Amino acid sequence: DTWQCPPSSLAIADQNGTIDFALAFAVVHEIPDQENLLKEIYEALKPNGILFIAEPCGHVIREAFDKLLLSAQRKGFSIVEMPEVRGSHAVVLIK
């Protein structure tokens, strides 16, 4: 299925607590309200659900990625791993 959401939200509240895995590959830096994005994904994930984020080094400096990690942790995520993904900053987070 194709899902089109409004610019300010993923509009997935009806999915809360039902998602096992979310992938955000080279997209978080494009989202104006990253705090809300992280909140919505956190709420949509099941307990122990996984969020994998990879952001391109060419668009996202390390300091900005580190700030994103702190925001994710404030939302309740824990860092599982920081895998190497060529040309990217990457993290595996767990709810």
N, C-alpha and C positions, 0 to 999 in steps of 0.2 A: 504494500500500500504506500501511496505517496501522502506525505503530511506537510501541509503548508501552515506555518504559524505566523502570527503577527510579529512585527519588528521588536516588540518589547518583552516577549515571552515565548517559551516553548509551547505553552498551552497544553500541558500534559498532566494537569492535576488529576484527571480521571485515571491516570496510570500509577498514582502514588503507591509505593510499596510493591510493585509488580515486576520491576525490571531487574534482571540479573547483571547486565553489563551495558555500559555506555561508552562510546568512542567519540572523542572530540579531536579530530586530526586536522591540524592546520586551520582551525576555525575560531578558537576562543578569542584571539586577538582582534577578530572582526566584530565581536559582540560588544555593543556600547555598555551594557550593564552586566559585567561579568559576575558580580556578586549575586544577582538574581539568577543568572544561568546556573551557577554552582548550587544555589538553594533549590532550584527546581529539579535539577538532576539528583541531588541528595535525597529529596523527598520521594522521587520516583523510584529510586533503587530499593530493592529488598534489603533486609539486614544482611550484612557481609557482601552487598553488591559492589561491583568493581567499576571504577571510572578510569579509563586510560586517556591521558591527554598528551599530545605531541604538538609542539609549536615550532615553526621554522625559525632557525637561528638568524636567517636573513631578515626577518620581520620583527622578531621579538628578542630584545637583549636579555641577558641572563638576569639582570636585576628585576626586570618586569616579570619574568617567569617565576623568580623567587617570591615576588609579591603575590602572584597568582597562587602559589603553593601555600602561603600564609593565609590567604583568603579561604582556600579550600579547607585548611585545618580549622579555621574559626567556624566554618559551617558544620564541622563534625567529622570530616574525612581524616583518615590516617594514611601516611605514606607507607606503601608496601615496598616499593622498588623504584629506582631511577634507572631504567634500562637505557642502553645505548641505541639510539635511532639515528641513523646517518642524517646529518644536516638539521637535526632537531633537538630541542630540549624535550625530555619526555619523563612522565611519571605514571606510576600505577597507584591509584588511591582506592581505599576500601571504606565503606560506610561503617 
